[in-house]
Amino acid sequence: MTNIQRPTRREILMSPFLLTAAATAGTAVAAAPAGGRILVAFFSRSGNTRVIAGQISRTLGADIFEIVPAQPYPADYFATVDQAQQERERGYAPPLQATVAAMDTYETVYLGFPIWGMTAPPPVRSFLAEHDLSGTTLVLFVTHGGFGLGDSLAVVSRHAPQARLVEGFVMQAPQERQTVERVMEWLDQEESAR
């Protein structure tokens, strides 16, 4: 059982995500919703989640923190997939380059990440394990390659049991695997034609 809160209609209408959309459309929006300091924490490999994090941070006037593993993942997409799968199977949470110094000063944390192997990536698990989010409203924004959220909500709920978890924004983003495969097919065809 997870502690995910399903927002009411009023909360949805007042959601910072709708405020973000309104700001993008040119409507005047307050810099940040009432309720204290806001942090946008995110992990991104290909940049899709980074773009969303930047938009949220700018629109809400929130601080931003990038979750970066101490040891970078391989540049090769398939090597990263293999490494992440091995880490997941072992329950390994990779060390991070940095942590948020004063997490207790934030009342709301927007947490963004891509879905890796139908779950939250190992560095996100590390971030959650290293920060006490008790009493914090934790709003997720997630990108995926077409297969949805997997068990990521349950993972986040398990790692931040004292936070008020809100499923915020979910978006299918261009899938890196498909892009790499299509480029490789094209390059193979080009090479064969020579």
N, C-alpha and C positions, 0 to 999 in steps of 0.2 A: 504494500500500500504506500502510495506517495503522498506528500503533503502539498501537492500542486493545487493552487487556488484557481478556480475558474472565475474570470472577472465577470462582474455584472454588466448589464448594457451601459449603465452610466459610466462605469470604469473604462469600458471599451471606447465610448465616445470621448472621454477625457484622456484617453491613452496618449502618452508622449509619441507613440508611433503614428497616431493620426495627426498629432500636432506637427510631427516631422513631415508627414505628407502634405499638410497644409502649408508648411513653410516652403517646401519644394515648389508648390504651386503658386507661391508668391503672396500668400495670406500672412498678415502680421501675426506673430506668435510670441508669447512670453519666452524669455531666455531659458527658464527652467521651471518645472512644475513645483508647487509648494511641497515641502517635505524634506528639507535639508540637502546636504551635499550629495552629489551624484558622481559615480564612477562608471566609466565604460571600460570594461576589461575584455580583451579579445585575443583569440588565437587564430592565425590565418596562414595558410600555406600558399595559395595561389593569388590571394589579394581580394577575393570577393568579400569575405567577412571584414577585412580591413576597411573597405570602402563604406560598408554599412556602419561600422564603428565610428568612422570619421564623421559621417553625416549625423549620427545620434549625438556625438560629442559636441559638434558645432551648433546644432539646433538647440540642445538643452543647456549649453554652457557648462558641460560636464568635464571633469578630469578624464584623461584617457591613459590606459595602461595596456601595453602589448605583452601577452604571455609568450615568452621566448624560452625554449629549452636551452640549458647550458651547453649542451652538445647539439649542434644543428642536425636536422635530418638530412639525408642525402639529397642532392639536387635532382637525382633521377627519381621520377614519380614512382616507378614500380619498386625500386629499392626502399623507398619510404613506406609504401604499402606493406611490404614484407616486414620491415622493422617494427612498424606500428602494430601489426598483427602479433608478432612475437612478444612485444611489450604487454599487449592486452592479455594474451594467454598466460603470461607469467605474473600478471597483476603488478607490473613494474610502473612506477610513477617517476618519470625522469626529473632530475633536478632542474630548476629554472635559473635563468640568469639573474633574476631579481624578484623581489616580492613587494607588495604594497606596504609602505611604512606605517601608515596610520589607518588601517582598514576600519577601525572602530569609529572613525569620524564620518563614514559614509552611511547614509540611511538607505540609499538605493544603489544597487549595483546592476548594471546591464552587462550580461555575460554573453559573449558571442563566440561561436565556433562552427567549423564545418563538421559534418558527420563523417566519421572515418570507420568503415567496416560496421555500419549500423549502430554506432555508439559515439560517445564523446571521445575525442582524442586523448591519449595519455597525458599531454601537458596540461589539459584542462583539469584532469583528475588531480594532478600535482598542485595546480593553483588552488583548487578547492580544499585539498588536504592541508595546505600551508596557511590558509587564512580562516579565521573564525568569523563566520557570517551570521552568527546568532543575532536574531532580531532585525536582520537586514531584509529589505524587499529585494529579491533576486529576480530580475526580468531577463529572460533568455531571448536571444536572437540567433537563429541557426540557419545555415545554408546546407543544402544537400544536393546530391547528384541525381535525384529522381526516386529514391527509395524511402524517403521520409525520415522521421526522427529516430527510428529504431528504438533502442532502450535508453537513449540519452537522458530523457526526463527522469527515469528511475535512477540512473547513475548520479545525476546532479542532486536529486533528492536524498540519496544515500550519503553523499559526501557533504551535504550542507543541510542536515536535518532540522536545524533550528532557524533556518531562513524561511521567509514567506516566498515560495516559488511561484512565479507567474510565467506562463507560457506566452511569450510576447509576439515575436515575429519569426515566421518560417518561410524560407524562399528556396525554390529549386534554382540552383545556379549552374552555369555551364560546367559540365563534368570534365575534370582534368584528364581522366583516363581516356575518355572518348576523343578529346582533342589530341592527346599524344598518339593514340592509335591511328587516327585519321591522317595526321602529319606523317607518321612513319609509312603508312600505306602509300601516300602520295610520293614520298621520297623514294620508296622502293620502285614505284612505277617510273619515276624520272630516271632512276639509275638503270632500269631494264631497257629503257628507250635509247640509251646512249650506246 
